[in-house]
């Protein structure tokens, strides 16, 4: 997975014209791994078809 994340980081960095220094790559990869792990938890949470979005509350 690390190799594919490195490829993704390279592609996004190029697309955004945002260089990522070699020293920051491990931190960027670690952050991306955590973000993807949390996103997977949200994605795997099953909701019934009847689920409605919550109303908007303002203070």
Buried (B, 14 or more C-beta within 10 A) or exposed (E): EEEEBBEEBEEEBEEEEEEBEEEEBEEBBEEBEEEEEEEEEEEEEEEEEEEEEEEEEEE
